Amino acid sequence: MRVIIADRRCFILSSVFLAVILTAALAAEPEDILIADFEGTDYGDWEVTGEAFGPGPAKGTLPNQMKVSGFKGKGLVNSYFNGDGTKGTLTSPPFKIKRKYINLLVGGGKYPGKTCINLILDNKAVRTATGPNDEPGGSERLDWHSWDVAELIGRTALIQIVDQRGGGWGHINVDHIVQSDRNDK
């Protein structure tokens, strides 16, 4: 009987020890840092140029646009404001890079330099992403994209969302930009 009780105590102590170690390991991973989730009524401290981004974050699909999906919460950047003819930029305030990755949701046009989201350091785009669409059809779904920025930790950067293209798929959709030590791609 004593052997069974001793074995049970050993098992319980081992289980508790393992739980403590796992909890400590999970707690050691730094939390994500939200850059922007676009849940407000306006763009806050972000600088807006042109008309493409409208007066504030879209609450989903805009008039005459295919159904937009894949964004988090109730708001997103959607440069389809008044259609594909409007142009502009949306630029974040400066921030310090503190995690290995910048993860974001992106959709819309696939036109590098024209419909894109850029990570800017020293006035130069060092990372960029576009939506998947450059032909008729396609989808307005936002999907995860991840930039590896480990070698940039400690540097100050900006995010710039660009819409400089008219015509089909001349817009970009962006949401939920976060710094993380996990690659969410």
C-alpha positions in Angstrom: 0.0 0.0 0.0 2.8 2.4 0.9 4.5 1.8 -2.6 1.2 2.8 -4.4 0.9 6.0 -2.3 4.6 6.9 -2.9 4.2 6.3 -6.6 1.1 8.5 -6.6 2.9 11.3 -4.7 5.8 11.0 -7.1 3.4 11.2 -10.1 1.6 14.2 -8.7 4.8 16.1 -7.9 6.2 15.3 -11.3 3.0 16.6 -12.9 3.1 19.8 -10.9 6.8 20.4 -11.7 6.1 19.9 -15.4 3.2 22.3 -15.3 5.3 25.0 -13.5 8.1 24.6 -16.1 5.7 24.8 -19.1 4.0 27.9 -17.6 7.3 29.6 -17.1 8.4 28.8 -20.6 5.2 30.2 -22.1 5.4 33.3 -19.9 9.0 33.9 -21.1 7.9 34.6 -24.7 7.3 38.4 -25.0 3.8 39.5 -25.8 3.0 40.8 -29.3 3.1 44.6 -29.8 0.1 46.0 -31.7 1.1 48.6 -34.3 -2.4 49.1 -35.6 -5.8 47.3 -35.6 -7.8 50.1 -37.3 -10.8 49.7 -35.0 -11.3 53.5 -34.4 -13.4 56.0 -36.3 -10.3 57.7 -37.8 -6.7 56.9 -38.4 -5.4 58.6 -35.3 -1.8 59.6 -35.6 -1.3 58.1 -39.0 -0.7 60.6 -41.8 -3.2 60.5 -44.7 -2.5 61.9 -48.2 -5.0 61.8 -51.1 -8.5 60.4 -51.1 -8.1 56.6 -51.4 -8.3 55.9 -47.6 -11.4 57.9 -46.9 -12.1 59.7 -43.6 -11.2 56.6 -41.5 -11.1 52.8 -41.4 -13.7 51.0 -43.4 -16.2 48.7 -41.6 -15.8 46.0 -44.2 -16.9 46.1 -47.8 -17.3 49.5 -49.5 -20.0 50.4 -52.1 -19.6 48.5 -55.4 -16.8 46.3 -54.0 -16.8 42.5 -53.8 -17.3 41.1 -50.3 -14.2 41.8 -48.1 -13.3 39.1 -45.7 -10.4 37.9 -43.5 -10.0 41.0 -41.5 -10.1 41.0 -37.6 -12.6 43.0 -35.6 -14.9 45.6 -37.2 -12.4 47.9 -39.1 -9.7 47.8 -41.7 -7.8 49.9 -44.2 -9.6 49.7 -47.5 -8.4 52.1 -50.2 -11.4 51.3 -52.4 -13.0 54.5 -51.0 -15.0 55.9 -54.0 -13.7 53.1 -56.2 -10.4 52.2 -57.8 -9.7 55.6 -59.1 -8.7 57.3 -55.9 -5.1 57.4 -54.8 -3.1 58.2 -51.6 -0.9 57.0 -48.8 -1.4 56.2 -45.2 1.8 56.5 -43.0 2.2 55.4 -39.4 4.0 57.4 -36.7 7.6 56.2 -36.2 8.0 53.1 -33.9 10.9 51.0 -32.6 11.2 47.5 -33.9 11.2 45.2 -30.8 10.3 41.8 -32.1 11.6 39.3 -34.8 8.6 39.6 -37.1 6.0 42.1 -38.2 2.8 40.2 -39.1 -0.2 41.7 -40.9 -3.3 40.9 -42.9 -3.2 42.1 -46.6 -5.4 41.8 -49.6 -6.4 43.7 -52.8 -4.2 44.5 -55.8 -0.9 42.8 -56.6 1.1 45.9 -57.9 4.4 46.3 -56.1 5.1 50.0 -55.5 1.6 50.9 -56.5 -0.8 48.9 -54.2 1.4 47.8 -51.3 2.3 48.1 -47.7 5.9 49.0 -47.0 8.2 49.0 -44.0 10.3 52.2 -44.3 13.7 52.7 -42.7 15.8 55.8 -43.5 13.3 56.8 -46.2 13.7 53.5 -48.0 11.2 50.5 -48.3 13.1 47.6 -46.8 10.1 45.2 -46.7 6.9 45.2 -48.8 3.8 43.2 -49.4 0.8 43.3 -51.8 -2.5 41.7 -52.2 -2.8 38.6 -54.5 -4.8 40.1 -57.4 -3.7 41.5 -60.8 -6.4 39.9 -63.1 -10.2 40.0 -63.2 -11.8 37.7 -60.7 -9.9 37.0 -57.5 -11.1 37.7 -54.0 -11.1 40.5 -51.5 -9.9 38.1 -48.7 -7.1 39.4 -46.5 -4.5 36.8 -45.6 -1.5 36.8 -43.2 1.8 38.0 -44.4 5.0 38.1 -42.3 8.2 40.1 -42.5 11.3 38.8 -40.8 12.8 41.9 -39.2 15.1 40.2 -36.6 18.2 42.0 -37.9 16.4 45.4 -37.6 15.5 45.1 -33.9 16.3 48.4 -32.2 15.9 50.4 -35.4 13.1 53.0 -35.8 10.7 52.5 -38.7 7.5 53.5 -40.3 4.7 51.6 -42.0 3.4 53.1 -45.2 0.3 51.8 -47.1 0.3 52.9 -50.7 -2.4 53.2 -53.3 -1.0 54.8 -56.5 -2.9 52.8 -59.1 -6.3 53.3 -60.8 -8.2 50.6 -62.7 -9.0 47.0 -61.8 -7.5 46.0 -58.4 -6.2 49.5 -57.9 -6.6 49.3 -54.2 -5.2 47.6 -51.1 -6.7 46.2 -47.9 -4.7 46.0 -44.7 -5.5 45.1 -41.1 -4.0 44.0 -37.7 -0.3 44.9 -37.9 1.7 43.5 -35.0 5.2 42.9 -33.9 5.7 39.3 -32.7 8.4 36.7 -32.0 6.1 34.3 -33.9 5.8 34.1 -37.7 2.0 34.1 -38.4 2.4 33.5 -42.1 
